[in-house]
Amino acid sequence: MNKGIIDCDVHPMPQHIDEIRSYMQMPWKERHKGGGRGLFGNPVHGARLDAKPTNGGPEGSDPEFLREQHIKPFNVAHAILLPRAFCNLHPDPDFATAVAAAYNDWQADTWLGSYNPDGVFKGSITIAHQDPLAAAKEIERWAGHPHFVQVMTDSGARAPFGQRQYYPIYEACERHGFPLAIHPGTDGMGINIQPSPGYPTHYIEWHTCLSLAFQAHLVSFITEGVFERFPGFKVVMVEGGSAWLPTLMWRLDAEYKALRYEVPWVKRRPSEYLRDHVRVTSQPLERPDQDKYLLNTLEAMDAENIMMFSSDYPHWDFDSPKLTFPKLPETMRNRIFYENARELYKL
Amino acid sequence: MNKGIIDCDVHPMPQHIDEIRSYMQMPWKERHKGGGRGLFGNPVHGARLDAKPTNGGPEGSDPEFLREQHIKPFNVAHAILLPRAFCNLHPDPDFATAVAAAYNDWQADTWLGSYNPDGVFKGSITIAHQDPLAAAKEIERWAGHPHFVQVMTDSGARAPFGQRQYYPIYEACERHGFPLAIHPGTDGMGINIQPSPGYPTHYIEWHTCLSLAFQAHLVSFITEGVFERFPGFKVVMVEGGSAWLPTLMWRLDAEYKALRYEVPWVKRRPSEYLRDHVRVTSQPLERPDQDKYLLNTLEAMDAENIMMFSSDYPHWDFDSPKLTFPKLPETMRNRIFYENARELYKL
């Protein structure tokens, strides 16, 4: 007698994911929509709610809307664009390199091309740092372009950025006068190591600790002697915080006093490399209750010479050019909001 | 014809490891002696060269020598002892727990027993945090002992310390009034995750970045709501640096403003938990070129109420009670060098 067959692996699917969500309580229901701490969302909202373009596209996708909402009201002379390709988390370096190249071609055609008659937009060459030789070629490909002003990669990585495997990237950056911008967002994702003693639980914890990778990368750049090996190479630390900078340098300078014999290629006090080689963007600016602590910290890090304003438009943790800083000395304000970037990017 | 046999795996050994070292150049030769960045050495020297006891034993092993060199000259009323069992890096929790227990028994017999007629020495209960239930039992075992004043563990870990698996430890600490001291030294070793985006290359880099694990653990304690769940629980961060504390709290407070909905069990601003629940020891004190920056940082972190002096005797990066700090306001100095520890440890 034929009793039929038993299939031991069949996959049912909801007609819409909301069917599943209808069985969840808040706040899990809302968080599941945001993608948890996945690539494309956070438990609150990834972008400013008011940054949705009138044409219905994603936030930051409409150049005219962006000009109206951000460029004109704040008198932004140049916006340094950092598209988010998320290619640095992928195990396949060929795929990652292809994604990076596509973002660069797209950027050249649109934001740095047809969207950019007045040259207000300046772009970043996305690279896949998993394959430094391919990344160096991608940098070559854009050398001399009038609107690409820097190379960019993610702080998420499998090894600190001072290490030797990355040097083809730095050599290409130095040769073509491109600073390397490092931006957070793929830390602990895909192939990248989470820079904490184990994986954080919540988005607030993960997001707060994004600054840790920057601290580790900076110590690595300096102690490995990258700035001695590539004297024209410059690094821009974007959205990694900045207030930790002076105290980390006090710590590293003290270690150097005792341990310099281990790293004889480090010729100067670690903190001395900052002014010549490192710039830090301002957002998210750490704001204590009392302005005097922030002003003291800005002075201690020589913000007047190394900090550059950034807003992170259109993301949720946007810093307004008008509201973010307390009253600054005139020279410091001018250098942070204009001169330091003009000099670095030769604008 | 018997041609004999060929053995394809035979191990030759030098008669002494110096035979191998005679083929190395400096500085590798010296570093190989120190154990590289292994457990028991650093490329310079693990202990003060002048801390070798006259009886020839290891530094820190002779109570009379320690009294003569450190306790008497600096008028130390109590020395809080933190033995280094290195048990938190072992994959076998039973072995790790046995090592921890042995260190506690030894401590009770010697430094807190026969070496301690005047009670100057106060001890730390070593635990293996890989096995929180066994650790809680070990804490129970010493409850009521007159000279154990805290529990201690390493900052090296496989998960941030706010996470739930550790709660039996915190419950036991709270029940018996023991603060939990966290001390660096096994980060990235054995089973422990290295709190950087990949492994650092040099000792100076690894050692500088020891503060990163403390930053991650502190954020985890607060965002997971440990101090709400265990209102009597206190944490002492030992040798993890301190100057990063205010700026990390500015950052976390700002994140909390936007993301508090994700962690509704965090009832107060993150930074507000410090005064009630967290103490930080002073060594290695970050010293900038200008004292005003340090004084500002001490004020910003409320060092007067949360910092406790520590020397790290007999290690190479010892901070002298006389030389380490700039001139402090009298009340702050008294609280850092005495009162904060007296209150915490009920001395």
Contacts between the chains, C-beta under 8 A, distances in Angstrom:
chain1	res1	chain2	res2	distance
A	27	B	261	6.4
A	27	B	262	7.3
A	31	B	262	7.6
A	42	B	259	7.9
A	43	B	259	7.0
A	43	B	261	7.4
A	43	B	262	4.7
A	44	B	258	6.3
A	44	B	259	5.9
A	44	B	261	6.9
A	44	B	262	7.3
A	155	B	197	7.0
A	156	B	197	6.8
A	157	B	197	4.4
A	157	B	198	6.1
A	158	B	197	7.2
A	158	B	198	5.2
A	159	B	197	7.2
A	159	B	198	3.6
A	159	B	199	7.2
A	160	B	196	5.9
A	160	B	197	6.1
A	160	B	198	5.3
A	160	B	199	7.8
A	160	B	200	6.0
A	160	B	201	7.5
A	160	B	205	7.4
A	162	B	201	7.2
A	162	B	205	7.7
A	163	B	198	7.6
A	163	B	201	6.4
A	187	B	197	6.9
A	192	B	197	6.8
A	193	B	194	7.9
A	193	B	196	7.7
A	193	B	197	5.1
A	193	B	198	5.4
A	194	B	193	7.9
A	195	B	195	6.0
A	195	B	196	5.5
A	195	B	197	4.7
A	195	B	212	6.8
A	195	B	216	7.9
A	196	B	160	5.9
A	196	B	193	7.7
A	196	B	195	5.4
A	196	B	212	7.7
A	196	B	213	7.6
A	196	B	216	3.9
A	196	B	220	7.9
A	197	B	155	6.9
A	197	B	156	6.8
A	197	B	157	4.4
A	197	B	158	7.2
A	197	B	159	7.2
A	197	B	160	6.1
A	197	B	187	6.9
A	197	B	192	6.8
A	197	B	193	5.1
A	197	B	195	4.7
A	197	B	213	4.8
A	197	B	216	5.8
A	197	B	217	6.9
A	198	B	157	6.1
A	198	B	158	5.2
A	198	B	159	3.6
A	198	B	160	5.3
A	198	B	163	7.6
A	198	B	193	5.4
A	199	B	159	7.2
A	199	B	160	7.8
A	200	B	160	6.0
A	200	B	216	7.3
A	200	B	219	7.6
A	200	B	220	6.6
A	201	B	160	7.5
A	201	B	162	7.2
A	201	B	163	6.4
A	201	B	220	7.3
A	201	B	223	7.4
A	201	B	224	6.3
A	202	B	223	5.6
A	202	B	224	7.8
A	202	B	262	5.5
A	202	B	263	5.9
A	203	B	259	6.5
A	203	B	262	5.9
A	204	B	223	5.4
A	204	B	252	7.9
A	204	B	255	5.2
A	204	B	256	6.8
A	204	B	259	4.2
A	204	B	260	8.0
A	204	B	262	5.5
A	204	B	263	5.9
A	205	B	160	7.4
A	205	B	162	7.7
A	205	B	219	5.4
A	205	B	220	6.0
A	205	B	223	4.6
A	205	B	224	7.8
A	207	B	255	5.9
A	207	B	259	7.4
A	208	B	219	5.1
A	208	B	223	7.7
A	208	B	248	7.7
A	208	B	251	5.8
A	208	B	252	5.0
A	208	B	255	5.1
A	209	B	215	7.0
A	209	B	216	5.4
A	209	B	219	5.9
A	211	B	248	7.8
A	211	B	251	6.7
A	212	B	195	6.8
A	212	B	196	7.7
A	212	B	212	4.8
A	212	B	215	6.2
A	212	B	216	6.4
A	213	B	196	7.6
A	213	B	197	4.8
A	215	B	209	7.0
A	215	B	212	6.2
A	216	B	195	8.0
A	216	B	196	3.9
A	216	B	197	5.9
A	216	B	200	7.3
A	216	B	209	5.4
A	216	B	212	6.4
A	217	B	197	6.9
A	219	B	200	7.6
A	219	B	205	5.4
A	219	B	208	5.1
A	219	B	209	5.9
A	220	B	196	7.9
A	220	B	200	6.6
A	220	B	201	7.3
A	220	B	205	6.0
A	223	B	201	7.4
A	223	B	202	5.6
A	223	B	204	5.4
A	223	B	205	4.6
A	223	B	208	7.7
A	224	B	201	6.3
A	224	B	202	7.8
A	224	B	205	7.8
A	241	B	247	7.6
A	241	B	251	5.7
A	243	B	247	3.5
A	243	B	250	6.2
A	243	B	251	7.2
A	244	B	244	5.6
A	244	B	247	5.2
A	244	B	248	7.0
A	246	B	288	6.9
A	246	B	293	6.8
A	247	B	241	7.6
A	247	B	243	3.5
A	247	B	244	5.2
A	247	B	247	7.0
A	247	B	286	5.4
A	247	B	297	6.7
A	248	B	208	7.6
A	248	B	211	7.8
A	248	B	244	7.0
A	250	B	243	6.3
A	250	B	286	3.8
A	250	B	287	6.2
A	250	B	288	4.8
A	250	B	293	8.0
A	250	B	294	8.0
A	251	B	208	5.8
A	251	B	211	6.7
A	251	B	241	5.8
A	251	B	243	7.2
A	251	B	284	7.2
A	251	B	286	5.0
A	252	B	204	7.8
A	252	B	208	5.0
A	254	B	284	6.4
A	254	B	286	6.8
A	254	B	287	6.5
A	255	B	204	5.1
A	255	B	207	5.9
A	255	B	208	5.1
A	256	B	204	6.8
A	258	B	44	6.3
A	258	B	316	6.8
A	258	B	317	6.6
A	259	B	42	7.9
A	259	B	43	7.0
A	259	B	44	5.9
A	259	B	203	6.5
A	259	B	204	4.2
A	259	B	207	7.4
A	260	B	204	8.0
A	261	B	27	6.4
A	261	B	43	7.4
A	261	B	44	6.9
A	262	B	27	7.3
A	262	B	31	7.7
A	262	B	43	4.7
A	262	B	44	7.4
A	262	B	202	5.5
A	262	B	203	5.9
A	262	B	204	5.5
A	263	B	202	5.9
A	263	B	204	5.9
A	284	B	251	7.3
A	284	B	254	6.4
A	286	B	247	5.4
A	286	B	250	3.8
A	286	B	251	5.0
A	286	B	254	6.8
A	287	B	250	6.2
A	287	B	254	6.5
A	288	B	246	6.9
A	288	B	250	4.8
A	288	B	300	6.6
A	290	B	300	8.0
A	292	B	296	7.7
A	293	B	246	6.8
A	293	B	250	8.0
A	293	B	296	6.6
A	293	B	299	7.9
A	293	B	300	4.6
A	294	B	250	7.9
A	296	B	292	7.7
A	296	B	293	6.6
A	296	B	296	4.5
A	297	B	247	6.7
A	299	B	293	8.0
A	300	B	288	6.6
A	300	B	290	8.0
A	300	B	293	4.6
A	316	B	258	6.8
A	317	B	258	6.6
